[in-house]
Amino acid sequence: MAIEENRDANLSGDPYENFRALLQQSVVFPTTYTFKFIVKAEEEKIIELESIFVGTPAKITVTNSSTGKYRSFTVKVQVQDEEEVINYYKEVSKIDSVIML
C-alpha cells in the first residue's frame, strides 16, 4: 500500500521533484552546470535552443552528427540554484523533438 501511495504522489506532483532533490544532494551551488541536448539540424530548432541562453555567459559547443541530421549541444552556464537548472530544462523541453541528456 505504501508503495502505491508513493507512486501516486509522484504522478500527481511536480515531475521535477526527484531531480530537484538529487540536485540539492549532489551539487554545490552556485556552480557551472553542463547541459547536453540533441536537436534536428533545422535552423529553426537551433535558433530556438540558442535563444534560451542569450544574455547569459553560457559557453555553447555544437557538434554535427555523422549523417548531418542532428546537432549535439553542450552548454556550460553558471547557475545559482537547482531552480535555475530546472527552469532551463523546462524552457528547452518546449522545443519539438529535443532530446535532453
N, C-alpha and C positions, 0 to 999 in steps of 0.2 A: 504494500500500500504506500509506504513512504517513497519508494522509487517512482511510482506513478505520479504522486503529488509533486515531486521534484521536477519530473519531466514536464508536467503540465505547467508548472511555474515558469520554466524556461521558455515554453512555447508562447505563453501569453505576455511575457515581459519583454524587456529590451533585448533584441538579438545580439547586441554588442556587450551584454553584461559579463559573460565569461571572458571575453577578450579584454575588457576593461580591467577585470580582476587580475588577469595574467600580466597585463602591462604594469599594474600597480605593484605586483610582487616581484617582477623581474627587471624593471627598467628604473634607473635613477634619472629623474627629470630635474632641470632641463637637459636635453640631450640632442645629438644629431641622430635622427631616425632615418632608416633606409626603407623606402617603399620600392616594390617591384610590380610592374604592370605590363601586360601584353595587350596590344590593340591591333586591329586590322590596319594595314598600311594604307589607310584612306586619309587624305588630307584633313577632312572634317574632324575625324576622331583624334588625330594627332594634335590639331589646334585646340580641340576641346580639353584634352588632357593637359597640355602645356599651360592653358589659360588658368587652370586651378592653382598653379604655383606662381603665376605672375605677381610681382610685387613682394616676393619672398626671396631670401638669399639661397634658394634651392639650387643645388648642382644636379643637372639632369644629363644622364648619359643614355644615348639611344643606340640600339643595335638592331640591324635588319636581320630577319630570318634568312636562311639559306635560299628559300624559294622567293623571298621578297614579298610574301603575302602578309607578313606580320612585322611589327616593331616591338622590341622589348625596351622598356623604360626603367632605368634605375634612378630614383630620385632621393637625394640626400638633403634633408632640410632640418633646421633647428626647430624643435618643438618644446613647448613649456610644460605640457602635461599630457596625460592619456586622452583627455577630451579633444585636444588638438589633433592627435593621431587619428582618433575615431572620426572626427569631422572631415579630415582629408579622405578617409576611406568612404565615407558617406557621399561626398561630392563625386569622387571617381566612380562610384557604383552607379551613378546616373548615366554614364556613358554606355551606350548599347554595345553589347558583346565584349566588354572589357574583361580581362582575366586579372584578378588581384592575387598576387602570390604572397 
